C-alpha cells in the first residue's frame, strides 16, 4: 500500500509529460510558421524571377 501512495504522490512523470506537450506545441507552431514563411518566400522569388526575365527581354 505504501508503494501505491508513493506512486500516486510522485509528480516527476507528470512534469515530463508537461514538458513533452510544451515541446510538441512549440514544434507545431514552428512548422506552421515556417510553412507560411516558405510560401511567402516562394511567391517573392517567383515575382523577382519574372521581373528579371522581363528586364532581360527588354520589357519593363
N, C-alpha and C positions, 0 to 999 in steps of 0.2 A: 504494500500500500504506500510505503514511503517513496518508492521509485515512481509511482504514478503521480504523487503530489509534486515531486521534484520535476518530473517531465512536464506537467501542466504549467508549472511556475516558470520554467525555462523560456526566456524570450529571445534567445540567440537565433533560433530558426526563423522567428517572425521578422527579426531585423534583417536577416539575409534575404528573405523574400521581399521585404520592402525595398531594399537596395536593388534587387533584381527588377522589380516593377518600375522603379525610377529610371534605371538604365534602359529598359525597354521603351519607356515613354520618350526619353531623350533620343534614342535611336530612331523611333518613328518620326519625331519632329524633324530630326536631321535629314532623313531620307526624303520627307515631304518638301522641305526647304530646298534641298539640292536638286530635286526633280524640277521644281518650279524655276530655279536658277538656270538649270540646264536648258529648259525650253526657251527662256528669255535670251540666253546667250546664243542659242541656235538661230533664233529669229534675227538677232543683231548681226551675226556673221553672214547670214543669207542676204540681209539688206546691204551690208558693206560689199559683199561679193558682187551683187547685182549692180551697184553703183560703180564699182571698179571696172566691170565688164563694159558698162555703158560709156564710161570715160575713155577706155582704151579703144572703143569703136568710134569715138568722136561725137557721141551723143551725150549731152549733159542733161 
